[in-house]
Amino acid sequence: MPKMKTKAAARKRFEFTGTGRIKRKHAYHSHILTKKETTQKRNLDHTALVSRDDEKRVKRMLLA
């Protein structure tokens, strides 16, 4: 039986922290930035952690 492949889309979007949590980027920061306030764009620039409810689902995509 062949090995299970990691989901390529998830591999590009998520990253593990040193403690095993999963980092993600904020949405709404890729285009149409002229109408957004500077404060909003600055806050969207930081990384966030995947919520505990979604961690199991994301880990399954990454470690499959």
Secondary structure by P-SEA (a helix, b strand, c coil): cccccccaaaaaccccccccbbbbbbcccccccccccaaaaaaacbbbbccccaaaaaaaaacc
